């Protein structure tokens, strides 16, 4: 426990044991994903299911710091290697497929699922399946200097689709800077740790929107499911 001495006052020993015993599903190993993976591995999470079929692109490198140009392996495989470098005792399953409604049983048995995707429909499919599995979903999204977070808990909160409604993916590349992505991802990772440790999420049933241009935050609470 000495490695986690500085966070024990936050989670307690029981909460830390829950963190170390949790199985976490991460959909998307892009800008949000690589930061979340790093934060969770450093906090003591040992078991992962990672899903991402993309190969690193040079335009990713301003914010996806675990990749390098010319590596032709899928991001899920590289991310698994990164986790094992941080914690050689970790148990990591890397799935190099796109997230679709047909393959989401990969996250069965997870204690929490983390949405680091960049496709609206893939997110909705993930949200729907998390509810079928009865597993909390920690969502985050970012575009430029604007971000959002929401934690969906089956049986206790409205679904992510209920909260976000319908939308279309933006046309063309989404603006992104590493510092802003890391800020939102850090909050997302913290909410996941709060869920699995038993501390309780501040975003459960609450859509939090962040404006990093003005450094302001708004909270919109939704009625219990």
N, C-alpha and C positions, 0 to 999 in steps of 0.2 A: 504493500500500500504506500510505501514511501514515495514512489514515483508520482502519486496523486495527492500528496500531502496538502498541497495548496488548494485543491478543490474539495477536499473532504468537508471543510466547514460549510460548503454550499449544498452538497448532495447527501452528506452523512455516509457512514460506512455501509448501511443497507442500500442506499441509493447507488453508491459506487459499485457494489456487488451486482446490482441490477444492470448497470451500464456494462459491466464486464461480461455479463452473461447474456446480454441481449443479442438478437439476430436482426440486422437492419437491412432493408431493401432500398437500394438507391437506383432510381430510374433516371438515367442521363449522367454522363461523366464529362460534361462540358464545363463552362465557367463556374456555375453554381456547384456542380458535382465535385470537381477536384478540391474546392475549398471545404465543402462539407465533409468529404472523405478524410481530408487531413485533420480537420477539427475533431472528428469522431475518433479517429485512430489515436490521436494524442490524448483524448479524454479516457481511453481505455476500452472502447468497443472492439470486440474481437471477432465477431462473426458477421459476414456480409454476403449479400447477393447484389451484384452489379450488373446493370444492363446498358450497353451502348455499342452499336455496331460501327459508328463513325470512325474514320481514320484522321489523325491530327492534320490540320491545315495551317499554313503559315499565318493566316489571319486570326487563328486561335491564340497565338503565342503572347499576345499582350495581356492575357488574363488567365490562361490555362497553363500554369507554371510547371506542371509535371511532364509536359510533352516537349519534343524538339522536332524541328523540321527534318523531314526525311524518314521518320519512323512510320512504317507502313502497317503497324499492328493496330488492331481495334483499340479504342480508348478504354474499353472495359478491361482488356488484358493488361494494358500499361498501368491502369489504376490499381489492379490487383497486385501487381509487382510493387507499386509505390506503398501500398498498405503493408505488405510483407517486409519492406525495408524499414518502416516505422515500427512494426511489431511482428517479428518473425514467427510468433506463436499464433498469429491470426489465421482464421479459416475463411477463405474468400472463394466464392463461386463467381466466375466471370462469364457472362452470357453476351455473345457478340451478335445480337439480333436487334432489329428495331422493336420498340415497344408497340404492341398491337393488342387488340381485344382478345386475340386468340392465344397469346402466349403468357398471359399475366399470372397463371398458376405458378410461375417461377417464384413468386413472392409468398406463396403459402408457407406458413410457419414463421414468418417474420413478426417481430413485435411492433415494428413501425415501418411504414413505407415513406420514402422521401422523394418528392416530386421535384426533380431538377431538369425537367424536359423543356423543350422550346416549341412544342407543337400543341395547339389547343386541343385538338381532337384526341391526341395521345394522352393528354392530361385528363380529359373527361373519361376516357376508357379506364385509366389507372384509378381514378376516383371511384368510379362505379364498381370496379373489381375490389378495391380495398373495402368497400362497404359490404360486398358479398362475403369477403373473408373475415369481416369484423375487426379489421386492423386499422388503427389511426393512420391518417395521411397528413404529412407536413408539406404544405405547398409553399413555394416561393417563385417569384418571377421578377425580372428586371429588364428595363429598356432605358438605355441612357442613364440618367440620374434619377429615375423613378422606379421604385420597387414595391412589392407587395408580399404579404405573408398571410397564411390562413391554415389553421389546424382543424381537420375534419375528423370527428370521432363518431363512428357508427352508433346509432341509438341515442346519441346525445346532442349532435349538432346537425344543421343542414349540410347537404352535400356541397362539394365545390361547385358543381354545375348550378345548384340553387343559388349560390352566392355570386358567381361570375356571369350566369346567364349564357348567352350565345355570343360568340366572337369569331373573328377570322384571324388567321395568322397574318402578320404584317408582310407586305411585299418588299422584297429586298432585304439586305442585311440589317439587323437590329444594332443600333449604336451601343457600344460597350467599352468601358474602361475598367481595368483590373481592380482598382481601389474600390470602385462602387460595387462591383460584383462581389468582391470579398466581404464588404460591409454587410450586404444583404445575406450572403451565404453564411456568415458568422451568426447572424440572428436565426437563420433557419436551422443551423446545427444546434444552437442553444435550445431552441424549441423541441427538437428531437430528443436531446438529452434530458430536458425537463419531463417529457412524456415517459421515457423509458425508466427514468430514475424514480418516478413517483412524485416528483416535485410539483408537477402540474404546469400546464402550458398557459402562457398569457394570451395566446392566439387561438385558444379553443373556442370555436364559434364566433371568432372576431376577425374581421378582415382589417389588417393593418396596412395602410399605404404610406410610403416613405417618399419624401421629396428631398433628395440630397443636394439639390440646388439651393434650397432655402433652409435646409436642415430642420424640416418640420415633419410631423407624423400625425396621422389621423387614424382613429379606431372606429369601426362600424360594427356594432354588436348585432347578432342575429338570434332570433328566438330559438329555444331548444327544439330539437327534432321531435 
